[in-house]
Amino acid sequence: MKKFIIKSSIIFIFCLLFFRFTFISLVNNYEQKFYSNFSESKRLEIKQSLMNSLKKTNEKERILYPEDAEIIGTFIRKVINELKLN
């Protein structure tokens, strides 16, 4: 019985170490990537890039291609017709 407990304890410890060095390290790695991508400076950089893009787009005379404008216009008309709740 004593040998069984010792062997079981060793196997349990190896399983814990295996779990720690594989799954936990992967989770920590992805967690670090997530936080680095959504840090305050990164958000400000994305916001600034978006604002610059909007400024450039507003300077253009035509924003949408004619085909895109037709598709979006049809969609908006259908939504407006469905929202008329008399």
KAQUI-V981980 format. One record per pair of residues at least 12 apart in sequence whose C-alpha atoms are under 7 Angstrom apart, sorted by the first residue. I is the first residue (numbers start at 1). GAP is how many residues later the second one is. Records with the same first field share a line. If there is no record, write none. Layout:
I=GAP ; GAP
This chain:
none
